[in-house]
Amino acid sequence: MKIDEGFKELEGIIARMEKSDQPIEEAFADFEKGMALVKSLKLSLADTEKKINVLNTETGELTEM
């Protein structure tokens, strides 16, 4: 899954959970899925940051993140 797709899916989960009419079982399932997405996105973003740092090192550019 691409990072932007992951964030869109996470936004959908958050929107569903913000509604108070969601059954507790569905809310819990969304929470679990959302937490797994957060973990996955965090790893993807860290990996992307490493790649950017490598590219910046190769080109001699410094970029603060």
Backbone torsions as a table, in degrees:
resi	resn	phi	psi	omega
1	MET	NA	137.1	177.2
2	LYS	-75.3	155.1	-177.1
3	ILE	-58.9	-46.1	-178.3
4	ASP	-64.9	-34.4	176.4
5	GLU	-66.6	-39.2	178.2
6	GLY	-62.3	-42.1	179.0
7	PHE	-66.9	-37.8	178.0
8	LYS	-64.3	-41.7	178.3
9	GLU	-64.9	-40.9	178.5
10	LEU	-63.2	-39.8	177.2
11	GLU	-61.5	-39.6	177.8
12	GLY	-64.3	-41.5	178.1
13	ILE	-62.2	-45.2	179.8
14	ILE	-61.6	-43.0	180.0
15	ALA	-61.6	-42.1	178.6
16	ARG	-64.3	-41.5	-176.9
17	MET	-70.7	-26.4	179.3
18	GLU	-71.6	-19.5	176.1
19	LYS	-76.2	132.9	-176.5
20	SER	-81.8	-5.4	-176.6
21	ASP	-92.6	6.4	-178.8
22	GLN	-79.2	129.4	176.8
23	PRO	-58.4	149.0	-175.0
24	ILE	-59.3	-35.9	179.8
25	GLU	-63.8	-42.9	178.4
26	GLU	-68.1	-39.6	178.7
27	ALA	-62.6	-41.7	179.4
28	PHE	-66.0	-41.9	177.5
29	ALA	-62.2	-42.7	177.0
30	ASP	-63.2	-40.3	178.9
31	PHE	-60.7	-46.8	179.4
32	GLU	-61.0	-45.5	179.8
33	LYS	-64.5	-41.1	179.4
34	GLY	-62.9	-42.2	179.6
35	MET	-66.2	-37.9	176.6
36	ALA	-65.1	-39.6	177.4
37	LEU	-64.3	-42.6	178.4
38	VAL	-59.1	-44.7	179.4
39	LYS	-62.2	-45.1	-180.0
40	SER	-64.3	-44.4	179.7
41	LEU	-65.1	-38.2	178.3
42	LYS	-60.7	-44.3	178.2
43	LEU	-65.8	-41.8	179.4
44	SER	-63.5	-42.3	179.1
45	LEU	-66.6	-39.0	177.7
46	ALA	-64.7	-40.5	178.4
47	ASP	-64.5	-42.5	178.3
48	THR	-63.8	-40.3	178.4
49	GLU	-62.3	-40.9	177.3
50	LYS	-61.6	-42.8	179.4
51	LYS	-63.0	-40.8	178.2
52	ILE	-64.0	-42.3	178.9
53	ASN	-62.3	-39.9	177.9
54	VAL	-63.1	-46.7	179.4
55	LEU	-62.2	-41.2	178.6
56	ASN	-65.1	-37.1	177.8
57	THR	-65.1	-41.7	-179.8
58	GLU	-65.9	-34.0	-178.6
59	THR	-93.6	-8.4	179.3
60	GLY	81.0	11.4	-179.9
61	GLU	-94.0	148.2	175.9
62	LEU	-112.2	129.4	178.6
63	THR	-132.0	127.9	177.5
64	GLU	-86.1	137.5	177.9
65	MET	-125.1	NA	NA
